[in-house]
Amino acid sequence: MEDVLLFLQLLNQASTCFTGENQTIKWAMRLRVALYIAEALDYCRAEGHPLYNDLSAYGVLFDENGDPRLSCFGLMENTRDGVGMLEYNRNGMITPESVVFSFGTLLLDLLSGKHIPPNHALDMIRGKNILPLMDSHLEGNFSTEEATVVSDLASHCLQYEPRERPSTKDLVATLAPLQNEADVPSYVLLGIPKHEEAPPKPQPPLSPMADACSRMDLTAIHQILVMTHYRDDEGTNELSFQEWTQQMRDMLDARKRGDLAFRDKDFKNAIDCYSQFVDVGNMVSPTVFARRSLCFLLCDQPDSALRDAMQAQCVYPDWSTAFYMQSVALAKLEMHKDAADMLSEASALEEKRLRGCRGP
């Protein structure tokens, strides 16, 4: 019953305990409201919160399944909080017995379909026939015996002397046997549709790269980058015959040595070789930046890894691998929200590319 303390939004489809433009609540549902609120009050008492300010039908809410709940706004920490009860006006404080008194007025509200002022409540039922009190909108669809039990319980709750009123445990014990339709869901009794959770949107299966990055599996990422080789660099550099100098050959040789070291998992040597290639600056390769980024990650240098991944993105703004490597570097830097956003963007770019859109 812990969730009875939660403030849950009143369903738009559900009517209040009072009649009006909305459909009248059935008798079985009114009995359920009485029991659930009694259980809520008894739970509050057991948990050390026996005081509730201004208990009335207006504090009864319905959750998404139509079950009655008690608003937590009335819970009080001490006996000087709140106003509006008969005992407060008389003694200057609210007591657990005052809460039971207010529960008695709530029972009358459920019986009559009207809000009855506390100072008139007992006069309405003392020594009188229960039938004239009953809500006419029920059109006789209630048990007179059950209504009499509820009326008698309300009468005991409204006794002038607090010590003569029942405890919250007594309230539950009296109301529980009246639940003859306990197996019927509340939304059925209220005549509202059953709440259905919206089905989650199906997520497309992750690509091998997305899966490896989401799991921070650097070994799997390494295998993928080795297999993809330099096909993503196609068209990034167009060199004239005059540019094929000795310096260019040395630069390409450095990249080749870096590739061999990368393949053989000699990541520190790969960093040195790739750095020689990058420092010359005559060619720009996003794959080199991506591979060196992974090498930095494997050498516990996430800051450098992030810089290289960003450099790869500068070369190819829509290259998914650059975004994937940034997501891993950000996660290593414990920037988890940014990492998740980057991973989602990378996956979207990869899916777009696989659909045949132009891009590396």
VORO-259959 format. One line per 10 residues: number of its first residue (from 0); for each residue x, y, z of N, C-alpha, C. Coordinates in pm, whole numbers, plus 50000, padded with zeros to 5 digits. Example, Ala and Ser with C-alpha at 12.3 -4.5 7.8 and 13.67 -1.06 7.14 Angstrom:
BEGIN
0 = 51319,49431,50780,51230,49550,50780,51320,49670,50780 | 51285,49775,50708,51367,49894,50714,51290,50003,50787
***
This chain:
BEGIN
0 = 50081,49878,50000,50000,50000,50000,50084,50126,50000 | 50216,50113,49981,50299,50232,49989,50262,50333,49882 | 50216,50282,49765,50188,50375,49657,50063,50457,49681 | 49985,50427,49787,49868,50510,49814,49909,50649,49859 | 50035,50668,49894,50080,50800,49936,50117,50887,49818 | 50121,50829,49699,50163,50906,49583,50049,50993,49533 | 50085,51112,49488,49986,51200,49428,49977,51166,49280 | 49864,51108,49240,49846,51067,49103,49738,51152,49038 | 49761,51185,48915,49671,51276,48846,49533,51214,48829 | 49432,51295,48854,49294,51250,48837,49266,51223,48691
10 = 49214,51105,48664,49184,51070,48525,49078,51162,48468 | 49101,51206,48345,49003,51292,48280,48871,51220,48259 | 48880,51087,48238,48757,51014,48208,48677,50981,48332 | 48740,50986,48450,48671,50942,48571,48591,51055,48633 | 48477,51021,48689,48398,51122,48758,48445,51136,48901 | 48409,51245,48965,48439,51261,49106,48336,51185,49187 | 48348,51193,49318,48252,51123,49402,48117,51192,49402 | 48109,51310,49343,47983,51383,49338,47919,51367,49202 | 47792,51375,49196,47722,51365,49069,47717,51500,49003 | 47697,51501,48875,47692,51624,48799,47683,51587,48653
20 = 47763,51653,48571,47760,51622,48430,47822,51486,48402 | 47915,51443,48487,47980,51315,48466,47890,51201,48512 | 47924,51082,48467,47848,50964,48505,47866,50936,48654 | 47757,50896,48719,47762,50867,48862,47846,50743,48889 | 47928,50749,48992,48008,50633,49030,47917,50526,49089 | 47939,50402,49048,47858,50291,49094,47879,50267,49244 | 47782,50198,49302,47787,50170,49446,47911,50088,49483 | 47943,49986,49404,48060,49904,49435,48187,49987,49433 | 48192,50085,49343,48311,50170,49336,48318,50264,49456 | 48204,50309,49503,48203,50396,49622,48253,50319,49744
30 = 48213,50193,49754,48264,50110,49863,48415,50090,49851 | 48462,50078,49728,48606,50062,49707,48680,50189,49745 | 48625,50304,49711,48686,50431,49751,48698,50438,49902 | 48591,50402,49972,48592,50408,50118,48701,50317,50175 | 48710,50195,50123,48810,50101,50174,48952,50148,50144 | 48977,50190,50021,49113,50230,49983,49160,50350,50064 | 49070,50445,50089,49110,50562,50167,49132,50522,50313 | 49048,50432,50364,49070,50383,50501,49204,50311,50511 | 49237,50230,50411,49366,50161,50410,49481,50261,50402 | 49462,50366,50323,49567,50467,50312,49590,50537,50446
40 = 49482,50571,50513,49494,50637,50644,49558,50544,50746 | 49522,50416,50741,49580,50321,50835,49729,50301,50807 | 49765,50302,50679,49906,50292,50643,49983,50414,50693 | 49925,50532,50672,49990,50654,50720,50012,50649,50871 | 49909,50601,50942,49920,50591,51087,50033,50496,51126 | 50039,50380,51059,50142,50281,51091,50282,50333,51061 | 50292,50423,50962,50422,50478,50925,50456,50606,51001 | 50376,50639,51101,50407,50755,51184,50353,50886,51132 | 50254,50881,51041,50192,51003,50988,50040,50993,51006 | 49992,51001,51130,49849,50979,51154,49761,51100,51124
50 = 49821,51215,51094,49743,51338,51077,49724,51370,50929 | 49602,51409,50896,49571,51445,50757,49476,51563,50761 | 49515,51670,50694,49439,51794,50701,49324,51797,50601 | 49205,51829,50651,49090,51857,50565,49058,51741,50471 | 49045,51622,50527,49010,51506,50446,48868,51521,50394 | 48852,51504,50262,48720,51512,50200,48725,51440,50067 | 48610,51434,50001,48604,51368,49871,48691,51438,49768 | 48720,51566,49790,48804,51639,49696,48949,51591,49700 | 48987,51523,49807,49122,51470,49816,49136,51330,49760 | 49025,51275,49709,49029,51141,49650,49060,51155,49501
60 = 49166,51091,49458,49207,51094,49318,49202,50953,49262 | 49212,50944,49131,49210,50814,49065,49335,50801,48980 | 49401,50686,48990,49521,50667,48910,49485,50621,48770 | 49586,50587,48691,49563,50555,48551,49482,50427,48532 | 49474,50343,48635,49393,50223,48628,49255,50241,48691 | 49226,50364,48735,49097,50391,48796,49091,50361,48944 | 49201,50317,49005,49201,50288,49148,49203,50417,49228 | 49122,50425,49335,49121,50546,49417,49250,50560,49497 | 49295,50683,49506,49417,50714,49580,49393,50839,49665 | 49471,50851,49770,49459,50966,49860,49572,51064,49831
70 = 49537,51188,49804,49638,51289,49777,49731,51305,49897 | 49860,51318,49868,49957,51334,49977,49962,51477,50029 | 49888,51569,49966,49894,51709,50007,49840,51731,50148 | 49755,51640,50196,49697,51660,50328,49780,51607,50442 | 49888,51533,50412,49971,51478,50519,50035,51590,50598 | 50040,51572,50729,50091,51676,50818,50201,51622,50906 | 50291,51713,50945,50404,51674,51029,50376,51695,51177 | 50286,51788,51212,50260,51812,51354,50115,51853,51373 | 50075,51867,51497,49934,51889,51528,49891,52034,51516 | 49979,52123,51472,49941,52263,51459,49922,52304,51313
80 = 49944,52211,51220,49932,52245,51079,49788,52232,51034 | 49747,52320,50943,49620,52304,50876,49501,52355,50954 | 49393,52376,50880,49268,52421,50941,49154,52349,50873 | 49033,52373,50921,48916,52325,50849,48845,52211,50917 | 48895,52159,51029,48827,52049,51096,48755,52100,51220 | 48653,52026,51257,48573,52065,51373,48661,52072,51498 | 48747,51969,51518,48832,51967,51636,48933,52080,51636 | 48977,52120,51517,49073,52231,51513,49007,52359,51564 | 48885,52379,51520,48814,52499,51564,48787,52495,51714 | 48769,52374,51767,48731,52362,51907,48852,52358,51999
90 = 48957,52284,51959,49071,52264,52048,49200,52329,51999 | 49200,52380,51877,49321,52442,51825,49424,52343,51775 | 49386,52216,51757,49481,52119,51704,49406,52007,51633 | 49480,51938,51548,49426,51822,51477,49486,51697,51538 | 49402,51597,51560,49445,51472,51622,49410,51357,51529 | 49462,51238,51554,49421,51122,51474,49270,51100,51478 | 49208,51130,51592,49063,51116,51601,48991,51217,51512 | 49054,51333,51491,48996,51432,51400,48993,51380,51257 | 49097,51306,51220,49103,51248,51086,48989,51148,51068 | 48963,51068,51171,48852,50972,51164,48719,51045,51152
100 = 48705,51158,51222,48584,51239,51211,48563,51282,51065 | 48669,51331,51003,48659,51374,50864,48628,51257,50771 | 48681,51140,50805,48649,51022,50725,48500,50992,50731 | 48440,51018,50846,48295,50999,50857,48219,51089,50761 | 48264,51214,50746,48197,51303,50650,48219,51255,50508 | 48336,51196,50481,48362,51141,50348,48266,51026,50318 | 48240,50942,50419,48145,50833,50399,48006,50887,50364 | 47966,50995,50429,47837,51055,50397,47836,51111,50255 | 47948,51168,50214,47958,51216,50076,47937,51102,49977 | 47997,50986,50008,47983,50871,49919,47839,50818,49918
110 = 47774,50825,50032,47635,50779,50039,47540,50873,49965 | 47558,51001,49986,47460,51099,49937,47494,51159,49802 | 47622,51151,49762,47662,51216,49638,47674,51366,49653 | 47673,51415,49776,47683,51558,49803,47788,51582,49910 | 47845,51701,49909,47938,51736,50016,47858,51793,50132 | 47871,51727,50247,47794,51765,50365,47886,51834,50465 | 47853,51955,50510,47937,52024,50609,47950,51941,50736 | 48068,51936,50796,48089,51851,50914,47993,51880,51029 | 47956,52006,51049,47869,52036,51164,47725,51994,51141 | 47690,51952,51018,47555,51903,50990,47553,51752,50969
120 = 47671,51691,50965,47679,51552,50922,47604,51458,51016 | 47631,51467,51145,47572,51371,51238,47421,51387,51245 | 47372,51509,51234,47227,51532,51240,47155,51464,51125 | 47224,51444,51013,47159,51386,50895,47134,51237,50910 | 47210,51171,50997,47198,51025,51004,47154,50974,51140 | 47158,51057,51242,47125,51009,51376,46978,50969,51384 | 46955,50838,51400,46820,50787,51419,46729,50803,51299 | 46785,50815,51178,46702,50836,51060,46715,50720,50963 | 46614,50706,50878,46614,50605,50774,46724,50637,50673 | 46798,50534,50632,46910,50556,50542,46866,50590,50401
130 = 46748,50543,50359,46709,50556,50219,46697,50701,50171 | 46637,50792,50249,46629,50931,50201,46766,50996,50185 | 46866,50944,50255,46999,51002,50246,47071,50961,50118 | 47034,50848,50061,47110,50791,49950,47101,50877,49824 | 47207,50874,49748,47217,50948,49622,47111,50898,49525 | 47024,50987,49480,46916,50947,49390,46969,50901,49254 | 47090,50947,49219,47147,50907,49090,47185,50759,49087 | 47193,50697,49204,47219,50553,49206,47097,50474,49160 | 46980,50538,49163,46855,50478,49116,46828,50344,49181 | 46860,50336,49311,46831,50215,49387,46928,50102,49365
140 = 47033,50123,49287,47129,50016,49258,47235,50009,49368 | 47191,49970,49486,47282,49953,49599,47217,49858,49698 | 47298,49804,49787,47248,49715,49892,47212,49798,50015 | 47087,49786,50058,47044,49860,50177,47123,49816,50299 | 47153,49685,50307,47231,49635,50421,47370,49697,50422 | 47433,49701,50306,47567,49759,50298,47563,49909,50328 | 47463,49977,50274,47450,50120,50300,47429,50147,50448 | 47356,50059,50515,47333,50076,50659,47463,50059,50737 | 47545,49961,50695,47675,49942,50761,47761,50066,50745 | 47763,50122,50624,47843,50242,50600,47789,50359,50680
150 = 47658,50372,50685,47596,50481,50761,47628,50468,50910 | 47619,50346,50962,47650,50325,51104,47797,50357,51133 | 47884,50319,51038,48026,50348,51057,48050,50499,51056 | 47981,50568,50965,47993,50715,50961,47945,50775,51093 | 47838,50721,51147,47785,50773,51274,47887,50757,51387 | 47955,50643,51390,48058,50622,51492,48176,50718,51471 | 48211,50742,51346,48322,50834,51318,48290,50977,51362 | 48161,51012,51359,48120,51150,51384,48083,51175,51530 | 48113,51080,51617,48082,51099,51758,48155,51222,51813 | 48086,51292,51902,48141,51415,51957,48267,51388,52038
160 = 48266,51281,52116,48381,51247,52198,48483,51169,52114 | 48604,51219,52100,48704,51152,52016,48730,51007,52055 | 48726,50977,52186,48758,50841,52230,48652,50740,52187 | 48534,50788,52147,48427,50698,52105,48434,50665,51955 | 48528,50724,51886,48539,50700,51741,48626,50577,51714 | 48601,50508,51604,48681,50389,51572,48823,50428,51528 | 48912,50332,51534,49048,50353,51484,49051,50329,51333 | 49159,50366,51270,49171,50341,51125,49170,50192,51096 | 49225,50113,51187,49221,49967,51168,49077,49916,51173 | 48995,49975,51261,48853,49938,51267,48781,49976,51138
170 = 48819,50089,51079,48757,50131,50953,48780,50026,50845 | 48905,49981,50835,48939,49881,50734,48864,49751,50760 | 48860,49709,50886,48794,49583,50921,48645,49587,50890 | 48583,49703,50901,48439,49714,50873,48411,49718,50724 | 48496,49786,50649,48469,49807,50507,48515,49692,50418 | 48617,49619,50460,48670,49511,50376,48566,49405,50340 | 48481,49360,50434,48382,49257,50397,48276,49304,50299 | 48265,49434,50275,48162,49486,50185,48205,49483,50038 | 48329,49443,50013,48383,49447,49876,48341,49322,49800 | 48219,49323,49749,48165,49206,49680,48209,49196,49534
180 = 48267,49302,49482,48314,49300,49343,48463,49330,49338 | 48535,49272,49433,48678,49300,49444,48756,49253,49323 | 48703,49154,49250,48774,49102,49134,48750,49185,49008 | 48660,49282,49015,48631,49366,48899,48726,49485,48901 | 48801,49508,48794,48894,49622,48792,48822,49755,48810 | 48891,49849,48869,48830,49979,48895,48789,50050,48767 | 48869,50036,48661,48834,50106,48538,48703,50054,48480 | 48670,49927,48508,48542,49872,48463,48429,49934,48543 | 48447,49942,48675,48343,50002,48759,48322,50149,48725 | 48428,50217,48685,48416,50358,48650,48365,50378,48508
190 = 48368,50272,48428,48323,50284,48290,48419,50361,48202 | 48549,50346,48229,48650,50415,48149,48735,50311,48078 | 48803,50349,47969,48886,50253,47897,49003,50206,47982 | 49047,50086,47955,49164,50033,48023,49288,50107,47976 | 49372,50142,48072,49496,50212,48037,49592,50114,47972 | 49638,50149,47855,49734,50065,47784,49862,50143,47764 | 49972,50081,47803,50101,50144,47779,50129,50144,47629 | 50176,50258,47581,50212,50265,47440,50328,50169,47413 | 50314,50086,47310,50423,49992,47281,50550,50066,47245 | 50662,50021,47295,50787,50089,47262,50817,50079,47113
200 = 50873,50186,47062,50908,50185,46921,51019,50084,46897 | 51003,50001,46795,51108,49902,46769,51239,49970,46731 | 51344,49927,46794,51475,49984,46767,51545,49900,46660 | 51599,49967,46559,51672,49890,46457,51793,49823,46520 | 51830,49707,46469,51947,49638,46526,52072,49723,46509 | 52159,49719,46608,52282,49796,46604,52378,49736,46502 | 52448,49823,46435,52554,49777,46346,52669,49725,46431 | 52761,49648,46372,52876,49600,46451,52953,49713,46517 | 52971,49825,46446,53045,49937,46504,52967,50001,46618 | 52837,50020,46597,52754,50079,46703,52751,49990,46825
210 = 52740,49860,46803,52737,49766,46915,52868,49768,46992 | 52979,49769,46919,53110,49770,46985,53130,49898,47065 | 53088,50012,47008,53105,50139,47079,53013,50147,47200 | 52891,50096,47188,52799,50100,47301,52851,50016,47417 | 52925,49911,47385,52981,49824,47489,53122,49865,47529 | 53173,49970,47466,53311,50015,47493,53411,49902,47469 | 53384,49824,47366,53469,49709,47333,53577,49755,47236 | 53690,49799,47289,53796,49853,47205,53857,49747,47114 | 53858,49622,47160,53911,49514,47077,53825,49495,46952 | 53693,49497,46970,53603,49483,46855,53615,49602,46761
220 = 53629,49723,46818,53646,49842,46734,53775,49830,46652 | 53880,49780,46715,54007,49761,46645,53990,49666,46526 | 53921,49557,46548,53900,49461,46440,53823,49523,46324 | 53723,49605,46356,53643,49670,46252,53728,49768,46172 | 53809,49848,46241,53892,49946,46171,53999,49879,46086 | 54050,49765,46131,54148,49692,46050,54082,49642,45921 | 53959,49592,45933,53889,49536,45817,53846,49644,45718 | 53807,49761,45768,53759,49865,45677,53873,49929,45599 | 53993,49923,45652,54112,49977,45587,54088,50121,45546 | 54124,50161,45421,54118,50301,45383,54011,50329,45279
230 = 53911,50244,45270,53811,50268,45167,53732,50396,45193 | 53729,50442,45319,53657,50565,45349,53735,50688,45306 | 53861,50669,45268,53942,50783,45226,53936,50808,45076 | 53861,50723,45004,53859,50736,44859,53810,50875,44819 | 53890,50941,44734,53851,51072,44684,53889,51187,44774 | 53954,51160,44888,53988,51271,44977,54114,51344,44933 | 54199,51277,44858,54324,51338,44816,54349,51310,44668 | 54370,51414,44594,54407,51401,44454,54543,51467,44435 | 54646,51385,44412,54783,51434,44405,54831,51436,44260 | 54898,51544,44223,54955,51552,44089,55088,51477,44085
240 = 55136,51455,43965,55263,51383,43950,55376,51458,44020 | 55370,51593,44015,55476,51671,44075,55481,51657,44227 | 55368,51618,44286,55363,51608,44432,55423,51478,44484 | 55454,51386,44393,55510,51260,44439,55660,51276,44462 | 55691,51348,44565,55830,51374,44602,55878,51268,44699 | 56006,51275,44731,56060,51183,44831,55991,51202,44965 | 55959,51328,44996,55889,51355,45123,55753,51285,45125 | 55685,51285,45009,55556,51219,45001,55571,51069,45019 | 55675,51014,44956,55697,50870,44971,55729,50835,45115 | 55806,50920,45182,55836,50896,45323,55710,50903,45409
250 = 55623,50996,45374,55499,51011,45450,55410,50887,45434 | 55398,50840,45311,55316,50721,45288,55379,50597,45350 | 55510,50596,45354,55578,50484,45420,55551,50486,45570 | 55547,50607,45628,55515,50619,45770,55373,50568,45797 | 55282,50601,45707,55145,50552,45725,55139,50400,45714 | 55216,50346,45619,55217,50201,45602,55271,50132,45726 | 55380,50188,45782,55435,50129,45904,55336,50143,46020 | 55264,50254,46021,55161,50271,46123,55051,50168,46109 | 55014,50139,45983,54909,50039,45960,54952,49901,46007 | 55079,49867,45980,55129,49736,46024,55131,49728,46177
260 = 55176,49836,46240,55178,49837,46387,55036,49831,46442 | 54944,49901,46378,54804,49901,46421,54745,49761,46409 | 54774,49695,46295,54724,49560,46275,54779,49464,46379 | 54908,49482,46414,54974,49393,46509,54953,49436,46654 | 54870,49536,46676,54835,49585,46810,54953,49645,46884 | 55048,49699,46807,55159,49774,46866,55118,49921,46865 | 55032,49957,46958,54961,50085,46948,55051,50206,46973 | 55150,50194,47058,55241,50307,47080,55322,50336,46955 | 55371,50231,46890,55445,50250,46765,55353,50304,46657 | 55229,50258,46656,55133,50307,46557,55110,50457,46576
270 = 55102,50502,46701,55084,50645,46727,55201,50724,46669 | 55324,50676,46690,55443,50746,46640,55441,50753,46487 | 55410,50642,46423,55411,50639,46277,55300,50726,46218 | 55181,50715,46274,55071,50797,46224,55098,50946,46249 | 55166,50977,46359,55198,51117,46388,55295,51172,46284 | 55391,51090,46238,55481,51133,46130,55402,51165,46004 | 55304,51082,45974,55220,51104,45857,55140,51234,45871 | 55080,51255,45987,54996,51372,46009,55078,51500,46008 | 55199,51495,46066,55279,51616,46082,55325,51674,45949 | 55341,51589,45847,55383,51641,45716,55274,51730,45658
280 = 55150,51685,45668,55037,51770,45632,55002,51778,45486 | 55072,51705,45398,55039,51712,45256,54915,51630,45221 | 54884,51532,45303,54765,51450,45284,54684,51448,45414 | 54555,51440,45398,54466,51434,45514,54386,51305,45505 | 54392,51225,45609,54324,51096,45607,54238,51082,45732 | 54106,51080,45718,54021,51058,45835,54044,50921,45898 | 54081,50823,45816,54105,50689,45871,54225,50690,45964 | 54330,50765,45927,54446,50775,46015,54407,50837,46148 | 54327,50944,46142,54282,51007,46267,54199,50910,46350 | 54111,50833,46285,54027,50738,46358,54112,50629,46422
290 = 54210,50580,46346,54295,50473,46400,54383,50525,46513 | 54439,50645,46494,54522,50699,46602,54437,50730,46724 | 54311,50770,46702,54220,50793,46814,54203,50666,46896 | 54184,50552,46828,54171,50426,46900,54300,50390,46972 | 54413,50416,46907,54542,50389,46973,54555,50470,47101 | 54515,50596,47096,54520,50678,47217,54429,50621,47326 | 54312,50573,47287,54221,50514,47386,54285,50392,47450 | 54348,50309,47368,54411,50188,47420,54535,50219,47502 | 54589,50339,47487,54703,50382,47568,54659,50476,47680 | 54529,50477,47707,54472,50554,47818,54498,50704,47803
300 = 54473,50755,47683,54485,50898,47656,54356,50947,47590 | 54245,50949,47664,54115,50982,47603,54107,51124,47549 | 54179,51219,47609,54176,51356,47557,54231,51362,47416 | 54346,51298,47395,54405,51295,47262,54316,51217,47165 | 54253,51111,47216,54163,51032,47131,54046,51117,47084 | 53992,51199,47174,53880,51285,47136,53922,51388,47032 | 54041,51444,47047,54089,51543,46949,54103,51481,46810 | 54158,51360,46803,54173,51295,46673,54038,51261,46611 | 53944,51216,46693,53812,51185,46640,53744,51311,46586 | 53765,51422,46653,53710,51549,46605,53779,51594,46477
310 = 53909,51567,46466,53981,51599,46342,53926,51517,46226 | 53895,51391,46253,53836,51307,46148,53702,51363,46103 | 53624,51415,46198,53496,51476,46162,53516,51602,46079 | 53621,51678,46110,53648,51799,46031,53676,51765,45885 | 53742,51651,45862,53770,51609,45725,53642,51564,45656 | 53564,51483,45726,53436,51433,45674,53328,51462,45777 | 53254,51571,45764,53156,51610,45867,53047,51506,45891 | 53017,51422,45793,52910,51324,45808,52961,51180,45817 | 53086,51165,45855,53143,51030,45863,53107,50968,45997 | 53033,50861,45994,52983,50801,46118,53095,50752,46208
320 = 53204,50701,46149,53313,50648,46230,53373,50757,46320 | 53381,50879,46268,53434,50989,46349,53346,51013,46470 | 53215,51004,46451,53122,51024,46562,53129,50907,46661 | 53143,50786,46607,53155,50670,46695,53278,50683,46785 | 53391,50723,46726,53512,50735,46806,53500,50847,46910 | 53429,50954,46875,53406,51059,46973,53321,51008,47089 | 53221,50925,47057,53134,50874,47164,53213,50790,47263 | 53306,50709,47212,53386,50625,47302,53479,50711,47386 | 53542,50810,47322,53633,50898,47396,53558,50976,47503 | 53440,51025,47470,53360,51099,47569,53321,51010,47686
330 = 53287,50885,47655,53252,50792,47763,53372,50766,47853 | 53490,50755,47792,53612,50736,47872,53639,50857,47961 | 53596,50974,47914,53613,51096,47993,53498,51116,48091 | 53408,51015,48100,53293,51015,48190,53193,51126,48157 | 53189,51163,48030,53088,51258,47982,52978,51175,47916 | 52902,51104,47999,52817,50997,47950,52698,51046,47868 | 52640,51158,47906,52527,51209,47827,52574,51250,47688 | 52686,51322,47682,52740,51361,47552,52778,51238,47470 | 52831,51137,47538,52869,51014,47468,52746,50946,47408 | 52637,50941,47485,52515,50877,47435,52457,50954,47316
340 = 52459,51087,47325,52410,51169,47214,52494,51147,47089 | 52625,51141,47107,52714,51121,46994,52695,50983,46932 | 52672,50884,47017,52649,50748,46967,52521,50742,46884 | 52417,50810,46929,52291,50813,46854,52309,50881,46720 | 52383,50991,46720,52407,51063,46595,52489,50979,46498 | 52588,50909,46551,52670,50822,46467,52586,50712,46404 | 52499,50652,46484,52415,50545,46433,52321,50595,46324 | 52267,50716,46345,52177,50774,46244,52252,50802,46115 | 52374,50852,46124,52453,50879,46004,52486,50750,45930 | 52519,50646,46007,52551,50518,45944,52429,50460,45874
350 = 52313,50469,45940,52191,50417,45878,52158,50494,45752 | 52178,50625,45756,52152,50708,45638,52243,50668,45523 | 52367,50641,45556,52460,50601,45451,52422,50466,45393 | 52382,50374,45479,52345,50241,45431,52220,50244,45344 | 52137,50347,45363,52019,50360,45278,52054,50413,45140 | 52180,50439,45119,52222,50480,44987,52243,50628,44970 | 52234,50704,45082,52257,50848,45071,52405,50873,45046 | 52432,50983,44986,52569,51017,44955,52644,51050,45083 | 52764,51004,45092,52846,51031,45209,52948,50922,45226 | 53052,50948,45303,53159,50850,45321,53113,50734,45408
***
